[in-house]
Amino acid sequence: MIRRFGFIALALVLLCGAGLRDGFDQWVAGTVLPPVLAETSVEVRDRHGELMRVFPVEDGRVRLQLNLDQVDPDFIDMLIAYEDRRFYTHAGVDLRAMSRAVAQAIWQGEVVSGGSTLTMQVARLLENSGTGRWQGKLRQMRLAWALERRLSKRQILEMYLVHAPYGGALEGLRAGALAWFGKEPARLTMAEAALLVALPQAPESRRPDRHPQAATQARARVLARMDVPEQMRIAPVPEVMKPFVRLAPHLADHVRRSDPLSARHDLTLEASLQARMEMLARRATLGQPAAVSAAIVVVDHRTGAVLASVGSPRYAGTDGTLGFVDMTRALRSPGSTLKPFIYGLAFDQGLAHPDTLIDDSPVAFGRYAPQNFDGMFRGELTMREALQLSLNIPPVLLTQELGPARLMASLRAGGAVPQVPGGKPGLAVALGGIGLTLNDLVQLYAGLANGGTAVPLIWRQNAEASAPRRMMSRSAAWQVGHILASVPPPPVSAARLGEIAYKTGTSYGHRDAWAIGYDGAHVIGVWLGRPDGTPVPGAFGGDLAAPVMFEAFGALKARTTPLPPPPPETLILSTAALPKPLQRFRSRDAVFATHADAPVVRFPPNGAVLRHSGEGIPLKLRAGILPLTVLVDGAPMLTNLRQRETLLPLNSLGFSRISVIDARGRAAQVEIRLD
């Protein structure tokens, strides 16, 4: 009888146990989990994987993605040994540790040790709940059991490493390691790892920059568990929280806007070079008038990869420079920086050669009468000299022959997106009468440096390159580069750098100062000015931007890469050896004009202002049948002249009219002023 009652009692116990187990299982299974996929900070990295920018998540917190493969295994061992030594064997709640913690609290009258497992801490972090009240602890236990049933131990551990607090706005081991030690979690020392194990338990009261003693003591307790030498336990803790790097902020903003769903953006930039260029941009604006900004772009023109992009000297500056404006993408007048492309097209179309002569004298196209920057005219000179001197009349004459539309088509073929006021290009485009960005100009010069083939700029690693497009022939591109490489560098530039082909530009009203240059591997573009478009009196590209560009090359490398040799098909001849049509540039109108051999005054040009030397002025003539007669204000000054170059004994100050009459009575005249 007793035995039968014993069996019945045992059955009832087992039945109750089974019911409790089933009820527990249903209770855990019915747990509503909070979102386990938390938003992490968007990261921007350079070509070597180095961090360049971190975008915070909600409430300005920095929470970086992390997996166990990025963490030193010794850190994981230290974390588990200190926080939850039975992590791999319990089901979310360590009942032994919890019982011990309760008993110690009752015996001591205060909390001596915690009983929370890493899984329970993950539950608390996911729900952002406290730990003090028993209802909260019970909720954490239920959630911990549920997490263990639905996730692997590895996933739970990774969630802890992503969410653990490390002081201030830092969440996760990566954010803590970077902010406190400036390194990734895979490179931590034992002492560094110990501090990062201890910090999440009291992230504010143990912050080493505010409470170094508490941080040192907490770290020592962790290290004591690992049996490390005493000196490691008392080593200094970090004194400051390192700010997260913010390199290339404008470009980082751009790539994030263009691909908002990506958590990581790998760029072609080089972080160390970017930092040097940003420092250079800041130095370039020191001592300049108020609100002057600067922008720099560095590109490998062999691939189109952007290595550095500086949109302004100070991204969040309050000095009136509008630092948030990305001046690499702002439309500005390019000034004289388009002239090389005009000459290149003229060479390519057979209109001219670098040693073709062209007349730099006053000219008018209807109401448009371009002037040289200094108001002076040089008379007849070679195309090479005209480009080196950056004269205005010759490129306008060439644009008239080429047609502005052809120039615009070439710029578009080079990858630029020019904006034309009024929509229809005129001759003013030759002197900067369009809108282009610094990126546009750098891309155009990259095509020039690449043998006339357009090189699309790329910012992203592994970006698909678009099909190359030819801007001009490789011989024309080489001829232009050869001319630009012979332009003397600024006096402050280091001669050790080597050969650089470069062009400067200054827009109308001194609003923009440009310098774009390249060697055999890289192209660098520099812009200085005010973002709001107001003038900067006295600012010239040659004085302001060119020294910065040469300094940028010096910051890029010790020696420039040599420019390529001329292509085999390049025509390298003197003016006299050129074919007759290429010896002297003549417009279509001049070719078909009557009396093409009438006398012409090559120098001085019409409208010239000359300085009085007391020795007379040079007189250079072309064509006309000898002998010649020269009159000044209608009075003969030279008669029976049988040479086309002489010294005119003119010493009267003020305006004078010089007339030349050949043996057939054909005449030419110019008006000058002698000061």
Secondary structure, DSSP 8 states (H G I E B T S, - for coil): -HHHHHHHHHHHHHHHHHHHHHHHHHHHHT-----SS----EEEE-TTS-EEEEE--GGG-EE----GGGS-HHHHHHHHHHH-TTTTTSSS--HHHHHHHHHHHHHHSS--S----HHHHHHHHHHT--SSSHHHHHHHHHHHHHHHHHS-HHHHHHHHHHH-B-STTEESHHHHHHHHHSS-GGG--HHHHHHHHHGGGSTTTT-TTT-HHHHHHHHHHHHHHHT--HHHHSS---SS-------SHHHHHHHHHHSTT-SEEEBS--HHHHHHHHHHHHHHHTTS-TT-EEEEEEEETTTTEEEEEES-S-TT--SSS-TTS-TTSS-B--GGGGHHHHHHHHHHTTS--TT-EEEES---BTTB----TTS---EEEEHHHHHHTT-SHHHHHHHHHH-HHHHHHHHHHTT---B-TTSS--GGGGGT-SBB-HHHHHHHHHHHHTTTB----B-BTT-------BSS-HHHHHHHHHHHHTS---TTS-GGG---EEEEEE-GGG-EEEEEEE-SSEEEEEEEE-TT----TT--IIIIIHHHHHHHHHHH-SS--------TT-----TTTS-HHHHB---HHHHT-S-TTS-EEEES-TT-EE---SS-EEEEEES--SSEEEEETTEEEEEEE--SEEEE-----EEEEEEEE-TTS-EEEEEEEE-
